[in-house]
Amino acid sequence: MSAISVQFGYPFRLYQIPFEMPECDGESEPRTLHLVGDFSAPAEFFVTLGVFSFLYSMAALVLYLRFHSLYADNKKLPFTDFCVTVCFAFFWLVAAAAWGKGLSDVKAATRPSSLIAAMSVCQGHDVVCNAGATPAMGLANISVLFGFINFLLWAGNCWFVFKETTWHTQAEPRGDSAAEQGAIDKQ
């Protein structure tokens, strides 16, 4: 009777995570096995995007609050800000979807029943192997949810940044508005 415990986490390079598989004959040493899979690319992309988003948000906040006159006077700065915001919205959609797929693959690779099926010691006729606790993935699930929420926030922010570009200001009529014209017609 022995329990096998495997600890893993970010960046989810599971092939580097060893665990000991006991031998049933008692004379031989336990064999060291490794989990299967490398899911570090979507996890690291997700985290890197979060860091860059935070840094850009802080820089934009300083620009909006401290150097607003520079932002208002320069016509290329709002356009650049809009393009970067659209890129971040798109990257959040891609990163959240990629990390969601990566997380589902991590769950499949660390499912106790699939690990038992891969162990040769559990294939014997007189050996009973029971699956233990499924790894807790609640916080990882929440991170995927927050990735999609970040996409919605950045996509919504595109409208507010778009309002500062010359595209939006050129679309507005320069003369009297329709409401003012209607008020003049009534007099």
Number of C-alpha atoms within 10 A of each C-alpha: 6 7 12 10 10 13 9 15 11 12 14 20 18 21 13 14 17 15 16 15 19 19 14 14 8 8 7 9 12 13 11 11 14 14 18 15 16 17 20 18 14 22 21 16 18 23 17 13 17 17 12 12 19 12 12 16 13 12 11 14 13 12 14 14 10 11 12 13 11 12 17 14 10 12 13 13 15 19 17 13 19 21 15 15 23 21 15 22 23 15 20 27 19 18 25 24 18 18 25 22 15 19 21 13 15 21 15 13 17 18 16 17 16 12 15 16 13 12 13 10 17 19 13 10 7 7 10 10 17 11 14 13 10 11 13 9 13 8 9 15 15 10 18 20 15 14 25 19 15 20 22 16 13 21 19 14 15 20 14 11 19 19 13 18 20 13 11 12 12 9 8 9 9 8 8 9 10 10 9 10 11 11 9 9 8 6 5
